[in-house]
Amino acid sequence: MKKIVIVGSGLSGLSCAYHLKKNGINSSIYDQSHKIGGRIFSENIDGFICDNGFQILLNNYEEVKKILDYKDLNMKYFESGAKIYTDSKILKVYNPVFYPIKSLKSDFNQIFSYSDYFNVIKTLFIKNQMSTKQYLTHSFSKSANKLFFEPFFKGVFLDDNLKNDFTFFKKLFVKFAFGKAGLPKNGMQELVKQIKNKSKIENINFNMKLKNISNNIAFFQNGEKVSFDYIVLALPIETINFLFNLNLNIEYNTNSTFYITSEKNVLEKALLLVPQKKYTINSIQCLSNVSSNYSHNNESLYSISSNDCNVKEETIIKEFIKITKIKQNDMKLIKSFRIKKALHKNIYKIDKKDNVYFCGDWQIEPSIDGALKSGRLIADQIINSSKI
């Protein structure tokens, strides 16, 4: 049996290990961190679960289904739709796929025109070369874009300019329209834990930062050397760019997520969009209303998301107070994540070099599904190799 080494234990590396193991091929994982999961992790802060940035899991991700049963994750779901904050009132919309009666009684007609309804259906079937911003501007009314589509997808893509291509937008448009967004009962870390358990990986080595590769040997910064027949680099694109001197111009979208606790409960299970540009907050959500396990003492845990990774905490708190009407004495900021490299802006196609393979969401799309798919495709290449 050939010796296969995987460097990186994020979703793509774990997915690769899972699909190899499923086909009877063992692998060893090496990671520079002290834990698995890469960017997917959760911290316990004073009994509250704080995910690394505002992350959600859609219940119709095909790659997740190839590895896990959603029931095992004990998923808890947001209300499908959104609340929309304006200075005069809060509008409410429901997804008509799941709430046909409620949607008729909601504020749909204050947001969407009749032509918007037609173009929503049209979006499901067309192909386009425009950017997401261009398509939305071309296809939907000003009120629909300003109040719903732009703030919603700015939060999804972490891009205020929505420059990503239409194909990725359409995929997620369909996923959100016909699926539900939720959280594992005990936080996003459960996704990582269960993939690891499903993979039955026995050999995981931590605090192993890759230095270089030469003659089928991986050299790590702690001085260790590991020989291999095949190596999979499930690493961020900037790390691969550095290791192989690719001279790629890599750009990222950023995100800041702030966690606030309060005895006041004001949002139910809906996502609250904040569309006005005078606010740096993009959305607010009460995670403990979705999964009570996110809070340990019946207090509410709020997640506040902004695409500005440099925004001041005082600004976020001031806006949070104004929007939610929760007084400063009734709330406490317990954790903030500032992620300068949240989602890569472009896709990078890097072919394998001899027996060195590359995988990561940067090859497919910046999403959970993209990371898992990338790992599976590399595993398939190794499985199908005549050398195994």
Secondary structure as UniProt FT lines:
FT   STRAND          4..7
FT   HELIX           11..22
FT   TURN            23..24
FT   STRAND          28..30
FT   TURN            38..39
FT   STRAND          42..45
FT   TURN            46..47
FT   STRAND          48..51
FT   STRAND          57..58
FT   TURN            59..60
FT   HELIX           62..67
FT   HELIX           70..73
FT   STRAND          75..77
FT   STRAND          81..85
FT   STRAND          90..94
FT   TURN            96..98
FT   HELIX           100..105
FT   HELIX           108..111
FT   HELIX           114..123
FT   TURN            124..125
FT   HELIX           132..139
FT   HELIX           142..144
FT   HELIX           145..149
FT   HELIX           150..157
FT   TURN            160..161
FT   HELIX           166..178
FT   STRAND          181..184
FT   TURN            185..186
FT   HELIX           189..199
FT   STRAND          204..205
FT   STRAND          210..214
FT   TURN            215..216
FT   STRAND          217..220
FT   TURN            221..222
FT   STRAND          225..227
FT   STRAND          230..233
FT   HELIX           237..243
FT   TURN            244..245
FT   STRAND          252..262
FT   TURN            268..269
FT   STRAND          272..273
FT   TURN            277..278
FT   STRAND          283..286
FT   HELIX           287..290
FT   HELIX           292..294
FT   STRAND          300..306
FT   TURN            309..310
FT   HELIX           313..324
FT   HELIX           328..330
FT   STRAND          331..344
FT   TURN            354..355
FT   STRAND          356..358
FT   HELIX           361..363
FT   HELIX           368..384
FT   TURN            386..387
//
